[in-house]
Amino acid sequence: MSAETSISALWPDPSPAPIDDETLIARYRRADTPRLRMNFVTSIDGAVSLGGLSAGLSGGPDKRVFGVLRMLCDALLVAAGTLRQEGYRAVRLDQRRRAWRRAHGLTEYPTLVVVSGSLHLDPAQAAFADAPVRPVVLTHHGPPAPPGLTAVADVVRCGTDRVDLAAGLAELRRRGHDQVLCEGGPRLFGALTADDLVDEVCLSVAPLLAGPGAGRITAGEPSPVRGLPLRHVLLAGDGTLLLRYARE
């Protein structure tokens, strides 16, 4: 582990000693009850991206936590726009993380779940065509499926004219996906917040000033303000703050 990717605890139990992978996993452990966890990276001034992509904000420590969170989840939830814009590939884990999942009674890979109101999806995109586990697409009853999509993914229709996210999550849990990790984008985060479905937010704050132009990590219609207690603050060697907020 390099100095730049090292992570130590600031709160609630401060220690300058670098956290090993086992301790990091314990910090972000799986919950005993069904849970929707958001994971985002942002700049100091609140930007969700640099040059249109979140990768510009993500350093080694954020990627380390990103990998742990994917390893811990049952399903990885993402909006179709983010899938396209960020160029998602198949959700795969390295041998060490697959072994950890097997040892804890999980499937080797989490299931990719895509939220799409239009079904403007490309079945040939690697996220579908190369997926080690058949993905799920959550949509509503309006749009027809494009040719080839049902050959590579389960299309689940929830809602009449918009995706019913609560019904979609209920279907995921019926399939055994209790621990759901959502990687955005901002409009999906906003919709999940509006429906009071967000149980946890893992936020990496990169030590960068992006300047004006980029959007926030959340977008959409206004919704009621909700409290979310802070659970831990970690500090990375490159200055990134790693924050975890969660309901009881």
C-alpha positions as MATLAB code, in Angstrom:
seq = 'MSAETSISALWPDPSPAPIDDETLIARYRRADTPRLRMNFVTSIDGAVSLGGLSAGLSGGPDKRVFGVLRMLCDALLVAAGTLRQEGYRAVRLDQRRRAWRRAHGLTEYPTLVVVSGSLHLDPAQAAFADAPVRPVVLTHHGPPAPPGLTAVADVVRCGTDRVDLAAGLAELRRRGHDQVLCEGGPRLFGALTADDLVDEVCLSVAPLLAGPGAGRITAGEPSPVRGLPLRHVLLAGDGTLLLRYARE';
ca = [
       0.000    0.000    0.000;
       1.510    3.352   -1.023;
       1.402    6.473    1.139;
      -1.102    8.049   -1.272;
      -3.542    5.125   -1.052;
      -3.200    4.674    2.722;
      -6.305    5.414    4.784;
      -6.515    6.207    8.503;
      -9.392    6.881   10.897;
     -10.260   10.432   11.981;
     -13.601    9.855   13.715;
     -15.103    8.401   15.885;
     -11.963    6.434   16.882;
      -9.015    8.454   15.595;
      -5.776    6.639   14.852;
      -2.849    7.569   12.588;
      -2.200    3.885   11.795;
      -3.069    2.882    8.214;
      -6.240    0.795    7.924;
      -5.759   -2.631    6.356;
      -8.283   -4.150    3.962;
      -9.953   -6.287    6.651;
     -10.582   -3.220    8.816;
     -11.822   -1.227    5.828;
     -14.308   -3.985    5.016;
     -15.512   -3.892    8.622;
     -16.008   -0.121    8.396;
     -18.306   -0.600    5.379;
     -19.740   -3.957    6.441;
     -22.930   -5.468    5.072;
     -26.025   -4.592    7.074;
     -28.265   -7.131    8.801;
     -31.339   -5.678    7.083;
     -32.095   -4.691    3.454;
     -30.232   -1.508    2.581;
     -29.746    0.948   -0.277;
     -26.295    2.506   -0.189;
     -25.226    5.423   -2.414;
     -21.587    5.914   -3.392;
     -20.362    9.205   -4.860;
     -17.193   11.231   -5.228;
     -17.239   15.024   -5.237;
     -14.804   17.937   -5.307;
     -14.455   20.362   -2.391;
     -16.757   22.783   -4.207;
     -19.415   20.152   -4.897;
     -18.729   19.066   -8.485;
     -19.885   15.600   -9.506;
     -17.405   15.335  -12.379;
     -14.368   16.761  -14.141;
     -14.559   16.956  -17.902;
     -17.945   15.238  -17.758;
     -16.665   12.120  -15.966;
     -16.466   11.214  -12.285;
     -13.146    9.429  -12.917;
     -11.376   12.799  -12.904;
     -12.202   13.179   -9.208;
     -11.338    9.642   -8.153;
      -7.874    8.843   -6.783;
      -6.399    5.664   -5.346;
      -8.157    5.768   -1.933;
     -11.575    6.428   -3.477;
     -11.018    3.561   -5.920;
     -10.030    1.342   -2.989;
     -13.317    2.041   -1.200;
     -15.173    1.767   -4.532;
     -13.826   -1.785   -4.915;
     -14.759   -2.763   -1.366;
     -18.313   -1.476   -1.767;
     -18.790   -3.430   -4.996;
     -17.462   -6.535   -3.283;
     -19.942   -6.167   -0.416;
     -23.134   -5.582   -2.427;
     -25.659   -8.012   -3.878;
     -26.712   -5.691   -6.703;
     -25.117   -2.651   -8.324;
     -27.753   -0.067   -9.300;
     -27.014    2.566  -11.954;
     -29.012    4.880  -14.197;
     -28.895    4.245  -17.932;
     -27.441    7.698  -18.610;
     -24.562    7.088  -16.227;
     -24.018    3.651  -17.736;
     -23.589    5.273  -21.153;
     -21.706    8.405  -20.106;
     -19.194    6.645  -17.844;
     -18.734    3.785  -20.315;
     -19.571    0.993  -17.881;
     -18.059   -2.354  -18.665;
     -19.076   -5.719  -17.227;
     -19.109   -5.769  -13.415;
     -16.218   -8.071  -12.593;
     -14.144   -8.590   -9.449;
     -10.610   -9.860   -9.033;
      -9.880  -13.347   -7.703;
      -9.262  -12.164   -4.136;
     -12.609  -10.389   -3.910;
     -14.460  -13.270   -5.525;
     -12.917  -15.607   -2.929;
     -14.078  -13.270   -0.142;
     -17.610  -13.357   -1.491;
     -17.644  -17.155   -1.749;
     -16.335  -17.436    1.815;
     -19.222  -15.245    3.007;
     -21.937  -17.166    1.162;
     -22.357  -14.705   -1.708;
     -22.338  -15.216   -5.448;
     -18.987  -14.505   -7.085;
     -20.238  -11.313   -8.721;
     -22.925   -8.749   -7.869;
     -25.799   -8.285  -10.317;
     -25.822   -5.143  -12.448;
     -29.195   -3.359  -12.331;
     -29.891   -0.540  -14.800;
     -32.728    1.976  -14.363;
     -34.060    3.206  -17.716;
     -37.247    5.104  -18.462;
     -36.734    4.977  -22.229;
     -34.942    1.634  -22.770;
     -32.463    3.399  -25.038;
     -29.881    0.750  -24.236;
     -27.350   -1.032  -26.388;
     -27.379   -4.804  -25.793;
     -23.902   -4.957  -27.336;
     -22.413   -2.694  -24.640;
     -19.933   -4.726  -22.587;
     -21.940   -4.089  -19.407;
     -24.583   -6.397  -20.910;
     -22.816   -8.514  -23.523;
     -19.849   -9.445  -21.322;
     -21.647   -9.622  -17.964;
     -20.703  -12.629  -15.787;
     -24.190  -12.479  -14.222;
     -27.323  -11.673  -16.238;
     -28.160   -7.978  -15.595;
     -31.577   -6.626  -14.666;
     -33.186   -3.572  -16.299;
     -35.836   -1.679  -14.315;
     -38.245    0.276  -16.523;
     -41.984    1.048  -16.752;
     -44.771   -0.282  -18.963;
     -44.374    2.308  -21.734;
     -41.257    1.730  -23.844;
     -40.724   -1.353  -26.036;
     -37.521   -3.282  -25.492;
     -34.908   -2.760  -28.245;
     -33.967   -5.820  -30.297;
     -31.613   -8.105  -28.436;
     -32.023   -6.607  -24.958;
     -34.111   -9.455  -23.505;
     -31.474  -11.893  -24.755;
     -28.857  -10.361  -22.436;
     -30.900   -8.944  -19.530;
     -34.083   -9.425  -17.498;
     -36.423   -6.513  -18.223;
     -38.594   -5.782  -15.175;
     -41.466   -3.318  -15.612;
     -42.389   -1.295  -12.522;
     -44.839    1.570  -12.911;
     -47.203    2.827  -15.599;
     -45.503    5.918  -17.039;
     -42.373    6.210  -14.878;
     -40.121    3.757  -13.105;
     -41.530    2.951   -9.666;
     -38.274    2.777   -7.732;
     -39.843    1.402   -4.544;
     -41.430   -1.442   -6.514;
     -38.148   -2.011   -8.324;
     -36.230   -2.317   -5.051;
     -38.886   -4.670   -3.710;
     -38.405   -6.877   -6.773;
     -34.631   -6.870   -6.284;
     -35.090   -7.950   -2.690;
     -37.498  -10.659   -3.774;
     -34.643  -11.933   -5.902;
     -32.338  -11.995   -2.875;
     -30.565   -8.677   -3.497;
     -30.857   -7.159   -0.022;
     -27.689   -5.054   -0.142;
     -27.993   -2.654   -3.072;
     -25.192   -0.257   -4.003;
     -26.150    2.698   -6.206;
     -23.500    4.614   -8.169;
     -25.837    7.251   -9.574;
     -26.182    9.340  -11.488;
     -27.472   12.522   -9.891;
     -31.064   12.278  -11.168;
     -31.413    8.733   -9.854;
     -29.964    9.854   -6.505;
     -32.495   12.689   -6.423;
     -35.403   10.383   -7.252;
     -34.371    7.826   -4.637;
     -34.056   10.618   -2.063;
     -37.488   11.989   -2.967;
     -38.980    8.520   -2.418;
     -37.127    8.219    0.932;
     -35.330    5.063   -0.216;
     -31.734    6.068    0.607;
     -30.409    4.347    3.739;
     -26.737    5.240    3.452;
     -24.392    7.607    1.606;
     -20.678    6.939    1.173;
     -19.092   10.180   -0.004;
     -15.485   10.751   -1.065;
     -14.415   14.411   -1.030;
     -11.457   14.920   -3.375;
      -9.005   17.716   -2.457;
      -9.766   19.603   -5.673;
     -11.543   22.805   -6.682;
     -13.369   22.029   -9.924;
     -14.717   25.537  -10.498;
     -18.144   26.350  -11.955;
     -19.887   24.282  -14.576;
     -20.279   20.768  -13.237;
     -23.512   19.574  -11.652;
     -24.027   18.337   -8.097;
     -24.216   14.706   -7.010;
     -28.015   15.036   -6.846;
     -30.544   16.499   -9.282;
     -34.275   16.558   -9.992;
     -37.370   17.908   -8.304;
     -37.162   19.363   -4.758;
     -37.924   16.946   -1.933;
     -38.182   17.180    1.864;
     -34.970   17.651    3.834;
     -33.962   14.473    5.675;
     -31.325   13.890    8.324;
     -28.670   11.221    7.866;
     -26.255   10.727   10.776;
     -22.495   10.682   10.206;
     -20.959    7.276   11.045;
     -17.275    7.666   10.236;
     -14.647    9.969    8.789;
     -11.537    8.474    7.190;
      -8.562   10.404    5.812;
      -6.517    9.195    2.857;
      -2.871    9.851    2.214;
      -3.687   12.047   -0.787;
      -5.983   14.277    1.304;
      -9.282   12.674    0.265;
     -11.943   12.538    2.973;
     -14.020    9.345    3.056;
     -17.352    9.914    4.774;
     -20.107    7.462    5.639;
     -23.621    8.601    6.589;
     -26.296    6.038    7.476;
     -29.633    5.516    9.150;
     -29.732    3.437   12.297;
];
